[in-house]
Amino acid sequence: MDVFALFEGRVTDALIASFPELADNRELLARVVVEPPRDAAHGDLSTNAAMVVAKPLGKNPREVAGAISERFSGDADVAAVEIAGPGFINFRLQQSVWHKVLSSIAELGDDFGRADVGQGEKVNVEYVSANPTGPMHVGHTRGAVYGDALASLLAYAGYDVSKEYYINDAGSQVDTLARSAFLRYREALGEEIEIPSGFYPGDYLIPVGQALVEEFGNSLLGKPEEAWLAPVKQHVLAAMLELIKADLKKLNIEHDVFFSEKTLHGPGGEIEKTLAWLRDEGLIYEGRLEPPKGKLPDDWEDREQTLFRATQFGDDVDRALVKSDGSYTYFAADIAYHRSKVLRGFTTLIDVLGADHAGYAKRIEAAVKAVSGGKATADVRFCQLVKLLRNGEPVKMSKRSGDLVTLADVVEEVGVDATRFMLLFRRNDAPLDFDFALVKEQSKDNPVFYVQYAHARTFSIFRNAARDLPELDTTDAALAGADLSLLSTTDEIELIRLLGSWPRQVAAAARAHEPHRLAFYLHELAAQFHAFWGKGKEDPSLRFVNDDDPKLTLARLALVDGVRRVLGNGLDLLGVSAPQELS
């Protein structure tokens, strides 16, 4: 039961009943929202309906609010309706509404909060997509966790989601990787090597060199680079991709699709096809670009070149597609790649990129508008840097990659749960301090521990009930039959009210592509639950288990079970375990 969605429907019905001329104006009615009031003292729900429709109706907002309010005079679920400020309508609900919410949590279980806001829309979430030149480092980890949690959230909210990894296996960095692996091959054959500047020095290439010896023996020695580069490149790319998959698996991340950039290139490849299509559509021309403002970049060329009409689709400048040497620009590959997503039927394309790609959003959005004829949208999300600390000081760890802290280093020290939750406990586009000491601390200052402890505490309460009231039936069926009308204190109703906002949180987070909202919500729910438990220590009448009142105990256990289910559902969406007890 989604109270907010339920009352949005009732408010819309009240609007149409009061003003029939609004019935066909679905775009206007879609702007009507029902949400918690900013001040809880003003009621349970608040709507902007009167202010949304007043101007189109040519009426005063408070006059419209009065007409809407009258429609709720006989609503059995509404205790009071108040008009506030310029025309907000605040509702106070009967306690029985919140009891129905708690019953629906027990009835729906893991599906409480599951939404259909996506209505099966095909969404492609592309995330991580690091160059396949070594193990995942901490800079990739935040995007990996954000993208994975977002994909889970969208699927839970009714979207048809595909999780994709774009393999950057066509650039010059792959040739450098192959040359670095060849050095390790020579090393494995007993030669002393020196790794030049610009090569990949990490120890992770040592086993690759040994594997090359097993496959080729010493047959590659003495051959020119053009003879050994291709087979070494193929071998090392396969090895690096398996290394990346293994690193991601440490965070319980698995992609549905691994898309190779190489497939876009070559005669008859997707880049050629895409450029031909753009040319036919009149979206490519030969021209000159204005020099960028400020200092000219080193690669600036004042020449006539092949340009995409990106400004026609909202970009700041038109974009070059072909370099002076005749090869394609990175952006040409980007257009072809995103066109392939559109041709695969996706209508929302989400790209999760690092902070160093901050200027890419407009060009990608323009490309998707162009290749889809405006039928698909791109949402480019950036993950800011993570600063690793220990007790507030910058941290230094083993550097298997040669010069970077790896994903495996982080997970090995603090675990999957702490890594995922802490990286989601802040907006993806805000810088993040990750303090190893804090995330291993078992205290309320550690958000992941605080939330998991709340979940574990729900099980502890049931164990206490079994100990103190061994005759009390606490099966699901018994909890479903509990007399919830006994839950009437302010603390009880406030906790149920917060549980009732979970479906709204899921829907809002999915629409906004912001899984951090779920982490914030879970922390708030844990805090309110812990506070209620703490009050029971001071006031025996507020304890969840009351030896002298089995009926009230059963009702409160139903409330505890609701907390357990919502916390469990939320942690699962974030890819974090929900333990029954903590050591």
Summary of the structure (lengths in Angstrom):
residues: 583
radius of gyration: 29.1
end to end distance: 35.1
largest distance: 91.3
contacts: 1881
relative contact order: 0.11
helix: 53%
strand: 13%
